[in-house]
Amino acid sequence: MKGSTVYKSIQKRGLHIGLLPEMAAAVNPSTPITLDHDLDVLPEVGRRLTVAQYAEHVDDLAARLWAAGVRTDERVVIFKTANADHWMLAAAVSRIGGIVVNLSPALDAETVAVLLERLDQPSLLTDGTKLDLLADVPLAGLTRRVITSADHRPGSVSLTELAGSPRVKPVVRPIDEAAVITHTSGTTGIPKLVVHTPRTQGIRLLPQWRLLSLMRRKETVAINVPFVHSRMVAAMSLALLKEYPVLLMRETGPAEVAEQFIKHRPAFIEALPNSFMEWEELADDPRAPFGSVKVFSSTFDAIHPGTMSRLLKASDRRGALFFQIYGQSEVGPAVGRAYFRHSAHKANGRCVGWAMPNGAARIRVVSRDGHTPSEANPGYIEVAWDGIAKTYLGEQDRYDTNRDGEWWRTGDVGYRTRFGCLHMLDREVDMIPGVRSSLEVEDVVLGKLSELSELVVVQGPNSEPVPVICTVDDQPLDLGRWRAAVADFPQLAEPFQIPQAELPRTATLKVQRLALARRFEELQKSA
């Protein structure tokens, strides 16, 4: 069976992650999968396996879950320590017709309790570490059952003890019914639960399928994104169906990442924008950990041009490119653009790309005040296509507020140039009076001051734009250099420096701007 044949089937029948490993094994059973850590649920497996072995383990875990009492149509929350077995367990839940609910291991106990209640008596698949975190949460009242992938605890069912359970026939969920539920970043409060169907998941593969076609040889794809994110579904699906060796990574520290890239020499890297920022220092490593990279790829947030330029110059590959996709959990990949080695540093970081052709998402910008959207008067960015998530679980009214027929309002504001490029200026909730775009300020200043590791402009207690900064190794800021760099932005207040480790972040490493603004206000009051 060819990957293209399977891909066409997915476009017609939807993406069912419970069947994906088996389908990928039918394309090429020997495709290798390498991990940079051991699997919690199957520690004996090791760190190197083929896709055929991977599919066998998914089938085994599906049998254990069925023996534990999980049934078709049941919601199963997976909330466990970050590990590649999360995606394997999700596939196992899906394989028996369960509805996968992926919760980030970064969530606190209070948030998890709220989401469990919203999910109406789901099963909880977790481990000892997370059960300790949830010690004060009334799990007996909020869940149907508790299953542990490791570290058996009283009152729970251990998957370890169910090894050898009879195999179960796979179940295919209806194409337009809930299949996988992920959550938003929670930058403005309790995360929303985003419902994905087999149809919406399958459609989202279209733009990335073409991107991977840029790789002519079967070279290693390194994936370093949260295992719980909807992006992981697409990344793993595409790599395996294209028969690319996969390096599936958990570690994000520059030293560990360098070792893996030097050892496995990936040609394609998928990672978070903030991870790429953290790895910039590796561009100067004489071992050339990025030397083999043909394509850098990132979704989630726009990435600073200086970061892209530095990484591209660290590649030894002819025609190396950085492909950025703008989108969100609710809509998937919306627009995209490629950056190249000799021009990335000159790019406008607010230009997030163009609509992708042939069945991908459509984009429009809608006026906020009755006047035509423009650079000076940005409008609401909206997306339309069949890849939009079905609903917010338990918050249909909130979902409907963002939906206008086929169009989905993203919550971002921007404009389109006469050449059709979408410029995303800010989240609507992050807009600051007197500042055209906080993100633009950050792009420009970060490009001028290499000693900055992060810059976030937030609204102060008097509506003033406050630059919150972090420096490399938390060194003191040179105020003279700072003032020269921000000369074009006289509206900025004095910079407020904090240690990098104290930046409030989401599970995808986005800075929680509202939380950061609240922290600044509290510190000002106590000063």
C-alpha positions in Angstrom: 0.0 0.0 0.0 1.3 3.5 -0.9 1.2 6.5 1.5 -0.7 8.5 -1.2 -3.4 5.9 -1.3 -3.9 6.0 2.4 -3.8 9.8 2.4 -6.7 9.8 -0.2 -8.6 7.4 2.0 -8.2 9.7 5.0 -9.4 12.7 3.0 -12.5 10.7 2.1 -13.2 8.9 5.4 -11.5 11.1 7.9 -8.4 10.6 10.1 -8.9 8.0 12.9 -5.7 8.0 15.0 -6.6 4.6 16.4 -6.1 3.1 12.9 -3.2 5.3 11.9 -0.3 3.2 13.2 -1.7 0.1 11.5 -2.2 2.0 8.3 1.3 3.4 8.4 2.6 -0.1 9.0 0.8 -1.3 5.9 2.6 1.4 3.9 6.1 0.5 5.3 6.3 -1.7 8.5 10.1 -0.9 8.9 9.8 2.8 9.2 11.9 3.6 12.3 10.7 5.6 15.3 13.3 6.8 17.7 12.7 8.4 21.1 14.9 10.5 23.3 13.4 9.0 26.5 11.8 5.7 27.7 8.1 5.0 27.6 6.4 5.1 31.0 3.7 2.6 30.1 6.1 0.2 28.3 9.6 0.8 29.8 10.9 -2.5 28.4 10.4 -1.4 24.8 13.4 0.8 24.6 14.0 3.9 22.5 14.1 2.4 19.0 11.1 0.7 17.3 9.6 0.2 13.9 6.1 1.5 13.0 5.0 -2.2 12.9 6.1 -2.6 16.5 4.5 0.7 17.3 1.2 -0.5 15.9 1.4 -3.7 17.8 1.9 -1.8 21.1 -1.1 0.4 20.3 -3.3 -2.7 19.7 -2.0 -4.2 23.0 -2.8 -1.1 25.0 -6.2 -0.9 23.4 -6.9 -4.4 24.7 -5.7 -3.4 28.2 -8.0 -0.4 28.2 -11.0 -2.5 27.1 -10.2 -5.0 29.9 -10.0 -2.0 32.3 -13.6 -1.2 31.4 -13.3 1.5 28.8 -16.0 1.3 26.1 -16.9 2.8 22.8 -18.2 6.4 22.9 -16.7 7.0 26.4 -14.6 10.1 27.0 -11.1 9.2 28.3 -9.0 12.0 29.8 -5.3 11.5 29.4 -3.5 13.6 32.0 0.0 12.2 32.7 3.6 13.1 32.9 5.0 14.3 29.5 6.0 11.2 27.5 5.7 9.9 24.0 3.4 7.2 25.3 0.7 9.8 25.6 0.2 9.7 21.8 0.4 5.9 21.9 -2.3 5.8 24.6 -4.5 8.2 22.7 -4.3 6.0 19.6 -5.3 3.0 21.8 -8.3 4.8 23.2 -9.4 5.8 19.7 -8.8 2.2 18.5 -11.7 1.0 20.7 -14.0 3.9 19.8 -13.3 6.0 22.8 -13.2 9.8 22.7 -9.7 11.0 23.5 -9.3 14.0 25.8 -5.8 15.3 25.9 -4.9 17.5 28.9 -1.5 19.1 29.2 0.7 17.9 32.1 1.4 21.6 32.8 -2.2 22.2 34.0 -2.7 22.7 37.7 -5.1 20.6 39.9 -7.8 23.3 40.1 -8.0 23.6 36.3 -8.0 19.8 35.8 -10.9 19.6 38.3 -12.9 22.2 36.4 -12.3 20.4 33.1 -13.2 16.9 34.5 -16.5 18.3 35.7 -17.2 19.8 32.3 -16.5 16.4 30.7 -19.3 14.7 32.7 -17.8 11.5 34.3 -15.0 10.6 32.0 -12.4 7.9 32.7 -9.1 9.3 33.8 -5.9 7.8 32.4 -3.0 9.1 34.5 0.1 8.1 36.6 1.3 8.3 40.1 2.9 11.7 39.8 -0.3 13.3 38.5 -2.4 11.5 41.1 -0.2 13.1 43.8 -0.9 16.5 42.2 -4.7 15.7 42.2 -4.7 14.5 45.8 -7.2 17.1 46.9 -9.5 16.7 43.8 -12.6 14.5 44.4 -11.8 12.1 41.6 -14.3 9.5 42.8 -17.1 12.0 42.2 -15.7 13.5 39.0 -14.6 10.4 37.1 -16.1 7.0 36.1 -12.8 5.2 36.8 -9.1 5.9 37.3 -6.5 4.0 35.2 -2.8 4.3 35.7 -0.2 3.9 33.0 2.5 3.6 35.7 2.7 3.7 39.5 -0.4 1.7 40.6 -2.3 3.4 43.4 -5.3 2.3 45.5 -8.6 2.8 43.9 -7.2 2.7 40.4 -6.8 0.1 37.6 -3.2 -0.5 36.4 -2.5 -1.1 32.7 0.6 -3.0 33.8 -1.5 -5.6 35.5 -3.6 -6.1 32.3 -0.8 -7.2 30.0 -1.9 -10.1 27.8 -5.5 -9.0 27.6 -7.5 -10.4 24.7 -7.3 -8.2 21.6 -10.3 -6.2 20.5 -11.6 -5.4 17.0 -11.0 -1.7 16.1 -14.0 0.6 16.1 -14.4 3.5 13.6 -16.1 6.5 14.9 -18.6 8.5 12.7 -16.8 11.0 10.6 -18.5 14.0 12.0 -18.7 13.0 15.7 -16.2 13.9 18.4 -13.0 11.8 18.2 -10.3 13.9 19.9 -10.7 16.8 22.3 -7.8 19.1 23.0 -7.7 22.4 24.9 -6.8 26.0 24.2 -3.7 27.6 25.7 -5.6 29.2 28.5 -3.9 32.5 28.1 -7.1 34.3 29.3 -8.4 31.8 32.0 -9.7 28.3 32.1 -8.9 26.6 28.8 -11.7 25.8 26.3 -12.2 22.2 25.3 -11.9 22.0 21.5 -13.7 19.1 19.8 -12.1 17.6 16.7 -13.8 15.0 14.4 -12.2 12.5 12.0 -13.2 14.8 9.2 -11.7 18.0 10.6 -8.5 16.1 11.5 -8.1 14.6 8.1 -8.7 17.9 6.2 -6.0 19.6 8.3 -3.4 17.3 6.8 -3.7 18.8 3.3 -1.3 21.9 3.6 1.4 19.9 5.5 1.2 16.9 3.1 2.4 19.3 0.4 5.1 20.8 2.6 6.6 17.4 3.4 6.6 16.7 -0.4 9.5 19.1 -0.5 11.7 16.4 1.0 12.7 14.1 -1.9 14.5 11.6 0.2 13.4 9.6 3.2 15.3 11.6 5.8 14.6 11.9 9.5 11.8 14.2 10.8 12.4 15.5 14.3 9.1 16.3 16.2 9.4 18.4 19.3 6.0 19.6 20.2 3.7 18.9 23.2 2.3 15.3 22.9 -1.1 16.6 23.9 -1.5 19.2 21.2 -3.7 18.8 18.1 -0.5 19.5 16.1 1.0 16.2 17.2 -1.8 14.4 15.5 -0.9 15.9 12.1 2.8 15.8 12.6 2.9 12.1 13.4 0.3 11.2 10.8 2.1 12.9 8.0 5.6 11.6 8.9 4.5 8.0 9.2 2.4 7.9 6.1 5.3 9.6 4.1 7.6 6.8 5.5 10.0 9.3 7.1 12.1 8.1 10.0 10.8 9.9 13.1 12.8 11.3 16.0 10.1 11.9 18.7 11.4 14.2 21.3 10.5 15.3 24.8 13.6 17.1 26.0 13.8 20.8 25.0 17.0 21.9 26.7 19.6 23.1 24.1 22.3 20.6 25.3 20.0 17.6 25.0 18.6 18.8 21.7 22.0 19.3 20.2 23.1 15.7 21.1 20.0 14.3 19.4 20.4 16.4 16.3 24.1 15.6 16.0 23.3 11.9 16.4 20.3 11.6 14.1 20.9 14.5 11.6 17.2 15.4 10.9 16.3 17.0 7.6 13.0 18.4 8.9 12.4 19.9 12.4 8.9 20.7 13.8 9.0 22.6 17.0 7.5 25.5 19.0 8.5 29.1 18.2 9.8 29.5 21.7 11.8 26.3 21.5 13.5 27.6 18.3 14.3 30.8 20.2 15.9 28.8 23.0 17.9 26.8 20.5 19.4 29.8 18.8 22.6 29.4 20.7 23.2 26.1 18.9 23.7 28.0 15.7 27.2 28.7 16.9 28.0 25.1 18.0 31.0 23.9 16.0 29.4 20.4 15.8 26.7 22.0 13.5 23.5 20.4 15.0 21.4 22.2 12.4 23.8 21.4 9.5 21.5 18.7 8.1 18.2 20.6 8.2 16.4 21.3 5.0 13.1 22.5 6.5 12.4 24.2 9.8 8.7 24.2 10.5 6.6 25.9 13.2 2.9 26.7 13.8 1.4 28.0 17.0 2.7 31.6 17.0 4.6 33.9 14.6 8.3 33.7 15.1 10.8 36.5 15.2 12.7 37.0 11.8 16.1 37.2 13.6 15.6 33.7 15.0 14.7 32.3 11.6 17.7 33.9 10.0 20.1 32.6 12.5 18.8 29.1 12.3 18.8 29.1 8.5 22.4 30.3 8.4 23.3 27.3 10.6 22.1 24.9 8.0 24.5 23.5 5.4 21.7 22.4 3.1 21.2 24.2 -0.2 17.7 25.8 -0.4 17.1 25.5 3.3 13.8 27.1 4.3 11.8 28.0 7.4 8.1 27.4 6.9 5.8 29.2 9.2 2.1 28.3 9.5 -0.3 30.7 11.2 -3.3 29.0 12.8 -4.9 28.0 16.1 -6.4 24.9 17.7 -9.9 25.7 16.5 -9.0 26.2 12.8 -5.7 24.3 12.2 -3.3 25.7 9.6 -4.8 28.8 8.1 -2.0 30.6 6.1 1.7 30.0 5.6 4.9 31.3 4.1 8.5 30.3 3.5 11.6 32.2 4.6 15.0 31.7 3.1 18.6 32.1 4.3 19.5 35.3 2.6 16.2 37.2 3.2 14.7 36.0 6.5 16.4 38.8 8.5 14.7 41.4 6.4 11.3 39.9 6.6 8.4 41.7 8.2 7.5 39.4 11.2 3.9 40.5 11.1 3.4 39.1 7.6 2.3 35.5 8.6 1.6 34.4 5.0 -0.8 33.7 2.3 -3.8 31.4 2.0 -2.6 28.0 0.8 -4.1 26.7 -2.5 -6.4 23.8 -3.5 -8.9 23.2 -0.8 -7.1 24.8 2.2 -8.5 27.4 4.4 -9.8 30.8 3.2 -9.1 34.0 5.0 -10.8 37.4 5.3 -10.4 40.5 7.5 -13.6 42.1 8.7 -13.9 45.7 9.8 -14.2 46.5 13.5 -15.6 50.0 13.0 -17.3 50.2 9.6 -14.1 51.4 7.8 -12.1 49.2 5.5 -9.4 47.3 7.4 -5.9 48.6 6.8 -2.5 48.8 8.5 -3.7 51.8 10.4 -7.1 50.4 11.1 -6.8 46.6 11.5 -9.8 44.3 11.4 -10.9 40.9 12.7 -9.1 37.9 11.1 -11.6 35.2 10.1 -11.1 31.7 8.6 -13.4 29.4 6.7 -13.0 25.7 5.7 -14.1 22.3 6.7 -11.1 21.9 9.1 -12.7 24.1 11.8 -13.3 22.3 15.1 -16.9 21.2 15.7 -17.5 23.0 19.0 -16.3 23.9 22.5 -17.4 21.1 24.7 -19.9 22.4 27.3 -19.6 25.9 25.9 -21.7 25.9 22.7 -22.7 29.6 23.2 -19.1 30.6 23.5 -18.3 28.7 20.3 -21.3 30.2 18.4 -20.1 33.7 19.4 -17.1 33.2 17.3 -18.9 31.6 14.3 -20.6 33.5 11.5 -21.9 30.8 9.1 -18.8 29.2 7.7 -16.5 31.9 9.1 -14.6 31.6 12.4 -13.3 34.7 14.2 -9.8 33.9 15.4 -9.6 36.6 18.0 -6.6 38.2 16.2 -6.6 41.5 14.5 -4.7 42.5 11.3 -5.0 43.4 7.7 -4.1 42.1 4.2 -1.8 43.8 1.8 -2.6 44.4 -1.8 -0.6 41.3 -2.6 -2.8 39.2 -0.3 -0.3 38.7 2.6 -2.0 38.5 6.0 -0.4 40.7 8.6 -1.3 39.6 12.2 -0.7 42.6 14.5 -2.0 41.4 17.9 -4.6 39.4 19.8 -7.6 41.6 20.2 -7.4 41.2 24.0 -3.8 42.3 24.0 -4.2 45.5 22.1 -2.8 48.6 23.9 -3.9 52.2 23.2 -1.2 54.1 21.2 0.6 50.9 20.1 0.0 49.8 16.5 1.3 46.3 17.3 3.0 45.0 20.4 4.3 42.0 18.4 5.9 44.3 15.9 7.7 46.2 18.7 8.9 42.9 20.0 10.2 41.8 16.6 12.1 45.0 16.0 13.7 45.4 19.4 14.6 41.7 19.7 16.3 42.0 16.3 18.5 44.9 17.6 19.4 43.5 21.0 21.0 40.1 21.0 21.3 40.2 24.8 17.5 39.9 25.1 16.1 36.3 25.4 12.5 37.5 25.5 10.5 40.7 25.3 6.8 41.0 25.9 4.9 44.3 25.7 1.9 44.3 28.1 -0.6 47.0 29.2 0.3 48.6 32.5 -2.2 49.8 35.2 -2.6 53.2 33.4 -2.9 51.7 29.9 0.7 52.4 29.2 2.7 49.9 27.1 5.2 48.2 29.5 8.1 46.2 28.0 8.8 43.2 30.2 12.2 41.8 29.3 14.4 38.8 30.0 18.1 38.7 29.2 20.6 35.9 28.3 21.7 34.3 31.6 19.6 37.0 33.4 22.3 39.6 33.0 21.6 43.2 33.9 20.2 45.3 31.0 22.4 48.0 29.5 19.9 50.9 29.6 21.9 52.9 27.1 21.6 50.2 24.5 18.0 49.7 25.3 17.1 53.4 24.8 18.8 53.4 21.5 17.0 50.3 20.4 13.5 51.7 21.3 14.1 55.2 20.0 11.3 54.7 17.4 8.8 53.7 20.1 8.7 56.7 22.5 5.4 55.6 23.9 7.0 52.6 25.8 7.3 52.8 29.5 10.6 52.0 31.2 11.5 48.3 30.9 10.7 45.9 33.6 13.2 43.0 33.9 12.4 39.6 35.3 14.2 36.3 35.3 13.4 34.1 32.3 12.2 31.3 34.6 9.5 33.5 36.0 7.7 34.2 32.8 4.2 32.7 33.0 3.7 30.4 30.1 1.2 28.0 28.6 1.8 24.4 27.7 3.0 25.5 24.3 5.3 28.0 25.9 3.2 31.0 24.9 3.7 33.9 27.4 0.5 34.5 29.4 0.3 38.2 28.7 -2.6 39.0 30.9 -1.1 37.1 33.8 2.2 39.0 33.2 0.3 42.3 33.2 -1.4 41.4 36.5 1.9 40.5 38.0 3.5 43.8 37.0 0.5 45.7 38.4 0.8 43.9 41.7 4.5 44.6 42.0 3.9 48.2 41.2 1.4 48.5 44.0 3.7 46.8 46.5 6.7 48.9 45.5 
